[in-house]
Amino acid sequence: MSAPEDQGLEITILDFAKVPSADPRRRGRLDYMYTISLPNGRIRIVTIPVEELEGLEDKAKEEKIKQYIMKDLEEYRKWVGKKIKI
C-alpha cells in the first residue's frame, strides 16, 4: 500500500519507451519503461509489462501506471536513507 503522502503527489513522466524486458522470467517479451521525476528532483525508472497496458483506454492506462509508480515508491521509501551496519 502506498504511503498517505503519496496521495496527490505530482509525478512528471519524462519519457517512456517499449523495450525488451530485462527480467529473465519475461525473456522474449516487451516492457514499457517509464522515466519519472519525483518532486524532490530524483529520477526513477518504472517498468510495466506491455500486456498490462496495451488495449486499455487512456484513463485505465493512467490508473495502471499510477499503481506501478506507487508500488515503486513504496519500495523506494523502505530503503532510501536506511542505515545498515556491516
N, C-alpha and C positions, 0 to 999 in steps of 0.2 A: 504494500500500500504506500502511496506517496505521502510525503510529509505535508502537514497543513500549509506550510509556507509555499508549497508548490502551486496551490490553487491561486490562479490569477497571475502566476509568474509569466513574464513575457519572454519568450524564446524567439530568436531570429534564425530562420533556416537560411544559411549562407549558400548552400549548394546541395545538389543531390545527383547521384549517378547510379545507373544499373551496372553492377559489376559481378564477376564470378564470385561465388561465396568462398570465404576464407575458412569456413567451418568444415572440417574434414567429414563430418556426418552429412553435409549437404553437397558433397562433391558432384560437379556437373550441373549444379543449379545456380540460379542467379539471385542476388540480393539487391535491394536499394540501399545505398549508403548515403545517409543524410549528415551533412556537416552543420552543426548548430552552434550558436553563440549564446552563452548564458549572460545574464545581467552583470555578473562580476567580471566579464571580459574573457572568461575561459572558453575555449573551443572544445567541443566534444564531437565524436562521430557515433551515430546510432545506426545500426544495421537492421534491416527488416526484410524477411524473405519476400521475394516478388509475389509469390502466390497469396500472401496475406493482404496485398494491396490491389492487385490487378482485378479489374471488373467491378470495383467499388465506386459508388458515386463520390463526388468530391467531399461532401460532408462526412460520409462514413470513412473515407480515406483519412481525412484530417483527424478524426477521433482515434483511429487505429495508430496513426503516427504519434499522437499525444500519449497513448498508452505506452508505447515503446520508449518515448522520451522520459515519462515518469518512472518507468521501471529502471532505466539507466541512471536517473538522478538518485533513486533510492540506493543503488549500489555505490554510486559516487560518494554520497554523503556518509555511507558506512565506513569508508576507508580514508578519504581525504582528511588530513590533519591528525590522523591516528598515530600515536607514538608506539613504536614496537621496540622492546629491549631485546638485544641479541647477545 
